[in-house]
Amino acid sequence: MISRILSFIRFSHTVFALPFALGSIFVAADRWPSLCVFFLILLAMVFARTAAMTFNRLADWKIDQRNPRTAGRHKLISRAGACVLLVISSLAFVGTVYWINPLCFMLSPVALVIVFFYSLTKRFTSYSHFFLGLALGVSPVGAWLAVTGKFALAPLVLSLAVLFWVAGFDLIYATQDYDFDKKEGMHSLVVRIGIARSLVTAQWMHAAMLLLLVLFGVLSHRGVMYYAGMILIFPVLIFEHRTAQKMDIKAINRAFFNSNAFVGIVFVVAIVVDKIVIQGGV
């Protein structure tokens, strides 16, 4: 049953947002975060993402059943079971955040509204990809608030970088549903401007993401190891976009997971190595 739930919410895709939240934690902490706060943040992220994905599955239940790419999702768990999972994960998120600090607890309902709202946007706006980016982009700010208890410019820039990154790869991913979305009357930037222009737009979004990651490094006073990591990310993004241009669905899915997982992992490793080697944060 656990494996079916994990497959239902695509738990493996947690690797996309998690590294940026982890990077935010390590930068926000003076030296290293306490283990208690660290694990509370991890738990909160897992519960929030589980709630968001479950809400998405429930909101798109009938639509997904008509889409050949997603028709098998709802054989994994019943609709009633999904509702129970949504309630449990939402309450678990709020309950976990309660133990972090009062500001995070106060903002926890806002975070849930943001991650839930994305699932409704495809019904009325072509810019749903940006709302998905926002849903994942709040995690670095939330992690920063969990460590410091106050807002700052650096995590906001990092969140904007995540927004462009996610919107860009979601545009690439959405090209698979072009025919279905057009037939169903679903709003999507791919439907609105076409596949070719969407792929070019995704390239510009990822260019903006790289520039914002560099700006984050400047604002948070990162060292040379951090910028070396950003250099490693560049060719991986090029590979992802070249793969997307071939319009090979299997290749796109491989590039989608492998490339984006690599980007996140390189980011957080660059943060940690920079903290240890350059700044002596041991």
C-alpha positions in Angstrom: 0.0 0.0 0.0 2.8 2.4 0.9 4.5 1.8 -2.5 1.2 2.6 -4.3 0.8 5.9 -2.3 4.4 6.9 -3.1 3.7 6.2 -6.8 0.4 8.1 -6.7 2.1 11.2 -5.4 5.3 10.7 -7.5 7.4 10.8 -4.3 10.6 10.5 -6.3 10.0 14.0 -7.7 10.5 15.4 -4.2 14.2 15.5 -5.2 13.3 18.6 -7.4 12.3 21.1 -4.7 14.1 19.6 -1.7 17.7 20.6 -2.6 16.8 24.2 -2.8 15.2 24.2 0.6 18.3 22.4 2.0 20.6 25.0 0.4 18.5 27.7 2.0 18.8 26.0 5.4 22.6 25.8 5.2 23.0 29.4 4.0 20.6 30.8 6.6 22.3 29.0 9.5 25.4 30.7 11.0 27.3 27.5 11.0 25.1 24.4 10.7 21.4 24.1 11.6 20.3 22.1 14.6 19.3 18.5 13.8 15.9 19.1 15.3 15.1 22.1 13.0 16.7 20.3 10.1 14.4 17.2 10.4 11.3 19.3 11.2 11.9 21.2 7.9 12.3 17.9 6.0 9.1 16.5 7.5 7.2 19.7 6.8 8.3 19.6 3.1 7.4 16.0 2.7 3.9 16.5 4.2 3.3 19.7 2.2 4.3 18.1 -1.1 2.2 15.0 -0.3 -0.8 17.3 0.4 -0.2 19.3 -2.7 0.2 16.3 -5.0 -2.9 14.6 -3.5 -5.0 17.7 -4.0 -3.7 17.9 -7.6 -4.8 14.3 -8.2 -8.2 14.9 -6.7 -8.7 18.2 -8.6 -7.8 16.5 -11.9 -9.4 13.1 -11.2 -11.8 13.0 -14.2 -9.4 14.9 -16.5 -6.5 12.5 -15.8 -8.7 9.5 -16.5 -9.3 10.8 -20.0 -5.6 11.5 -20.7 -3.7 8.4 -21.9 -0.5 9.6 -20.2 -2.2 9.8 -16.8 -5.0 7.3 -17.0 -3.3 4.8 -14.8 -2.7 7.1 -11.8 -6.1 6.5 -10.2 -5.9 2.8 -10.1 -3.3 3.1 -7.4 -5.6 4.5 -4.7 -9.4 5.2 -4.4 -10.8 8.7 -4.3 -11.9 8.2 -0.7 -8.4 7.1 0.2 -6.9 10.1 -1.6 -9.2 12.4 0.5 -8.0 10.8 3.7 -4.4 11.2 2.6 -5.0 14.9 1.8 -6.5 15.6 5.3 -3.7 13.6 7.1 -0.8 15.2 5.2 -2.3 18.7 5.5 -2.7 18.4 9.3 0.7 16.7 9.6 2.2 19.7 7.8 0.6 22.3 10.1 1.4 20.2 13.2 5.0 19.8 12.2 5.4 23.5 11.5 3.9 24.3 14.9 7.2 23.0 16.5 9.4 25.1 14.3 8.5 28.7 15.2 5.4 30.9 15.6 6.0 32.8 12.3 6.1 29.6 10.2 3.1 28.2 12.0 1.1 31.4 11.3 2.1 31.2 7.6 1.4 27.5 7.2 -2.2 27.9 5.9 -0.9 30.4 3.4 1.7 27.9 2.2 -1.0 25.2 1.7 -3.3 27.7 -0.2 -0.4 28.4 -2.6 0.5 24.8 -3.3 -3.2 23.8 -3.7 -4.0 26.8 -5.9 -1.7 25.6 -8.7 -4.0 22.6 -9.4 -6.9 24.9 -10.3 -5.0 27.4 -12.6 -5.0 25.3 -15.8 -8.8 25.9 -15.9 -8.5 29.7 -16.3 -5.0 30.8 -17.2 -2.3 29.9 -19.7 0.3 30.7 -17.0 -0.3 27.7 -14.8 3.4 26.8 -15.2 4.4 29.9 -13.3 2.0 29.0 -10.5 3.6 25.5 -10.3 6.9 27.4 -10.0 5.5 29.5 -7.2 4.3 26.4 -5.4 7.8 24.9 -5.4 9.5 28.2 -5.1 8.1 29.0 -1.6 10.2 26.2 -0.1 13.5 28.1 0.1 11.7 31.1 1.8 10.0 28.7 4.2 13.2 27.0 5.1 14.9 30.3 5.6 12.1 31.4 8.0 12.4 28.2 9.8 16.0 28.8 10.6 16.1 32.5 11.1 12.5 33.5 11.9 12.7 36.5 9.6 12.6 37.5 5.9 15.6 38.4 3.8 16.3 39.2 0.1 18.6 36.2 -0.6 15.9 33.5 -0.2 13.4 35.6 -2.2 15.9 35.6 -5.1 16.4 31.9 -4.7 12.7 31.3 -4.7 12.4 33.3 -7.9 15.2 31.2 -9.4 13.2 28.0 -8.5 10.0 29.6 -10.0 11.7 30.1 -13.4 13.4 26.7 -13.2 10.2 24.8 -12.5 8.1 26.9 -15.0 10.7 26.1 -17.7 10.8 22.4 -17.2 7.1 22.2 -16.8 6.7 23.9 -20.2 8.9 21.2 -21.7 6.9 18.5 -19.9 3.6 20.0 -21.0 4.5 19.5 -24.7 3.5 15.9 -24.2 -0.1 16.9 -23.5 -0.4 19.5 -26.3 -3.0 17.5 -28.3 -5.0 16.4 -25.2 -5.0 19.9 -23.6 -6.1 21.5 -26.9 -8.9 19.0 -27.3 -10.1 19.4 -23.7 -9.9 23.2 -23.8 -7.3 23.3 -21.0 -5.3 26.4 -20.6 -1.6 26.0 -21.2 1.1 28.2 -22.6 2.0 25.4 -24.9 -1.5 25.4 -26.3 -1.5 29.2 -26.5 1.8 29.8 -28.3 2.7 26.4 -29.7 5.4 23.8 -29.0 8.3 25.5 -30.8 7.8 28.9 -29.1 7.2 27.2 -25.7 10.6 25.4 -26.0 12.3 28.7 -26.7 10.5 30.3 -23.8 11.7 27.5 -21.5 15.3 28.2 -22.6 14.9 31.9 -21.6 13.4 30.8 -18.2 16.3 28.6 -17.5 18.8 31.3 -18.5 17.0 33.6 -16.0 17.2 30.9 -13.4 21.0 30.6 -13.8 21.4 34.4 -13.5 19.3 34.4 -10.3 21.3 31.6 -8.8 24.4 33.7 -9.4 22.7 36.7 -7.8 21.7 34.5 -4.8 25.4 33.6 -4.4 26.3 37.3 -4.4 23.7 38.3 -1.9 24.5 35.4 0.4 28.3 35.9 0.1 29.0 32.4 -1.4 32.6 31.4 -2.4 34.2 30.1 -5.5 33.0 26.5 -5.0 29.4 27.7 -5.2 30.0 29.4 -8.6 31.8 26.3 -9.8 28.6 24.4 -9.2 26.7 26.9 -11.2 29.1 26.3 -14.1 28.3 22.5 -13.9 24.6 23.2 -14.1 24.9 25.0 -17.4 25.7 22.0 -19.7 23.0 19.9 -18.1 20.4 22.5 -18.9 21.7 22.5 -22.5 21.3 18.7 -22.7 17.8 18.9 -21.4 16.7 21.5 -24.0 18.4 19.6 -26.9 16.6 16.5 -25.8 13.3 18.4 -25.7 13.8 19.6 -29.3 13.8 16.0 -30.5 10.2 15.5 -29.2 11.0 12.0 -28.1 8.6 11.4 -25.2 10.7 8.7 -23.5 13.8 10.8 -23.9 12.0 13.8 -22.5 10.9 11.9 -19.4 14.5 10.7 -18.8 15.9 14.1 -19.3 13.1 15.6 -17.1 14.0 13.5 -14.1 17.8 13.0 -14.5 18.6 16.6 -15.5 16.5 18.3 -13.0 17.6 15.9 -10.2 21.2 16.7 -11.2 20.6 20.5 -11.0 19.1 20.3 -7.5 21.8 17.9 -6.2 24.7 20.0 -7.7 23.1 23.2 -6.1 23.0 21.8 -2.6 26.4 20.1 -2.8 27.9 23.4 -4.0 26.4 25.1 -1.0 27.7 22.5 1.4 31.2 22.3 -0.1 31.5 26.0 -0.3 30.5 26.3 3.4 33.1 23.7 4.5 36.0 24.5 2.2 35.8 28.2 1.6 34.0 29.5 4.7 35.3 26.9 7.1 31.8 26.2 8.4 32.5 23.0 10.2 
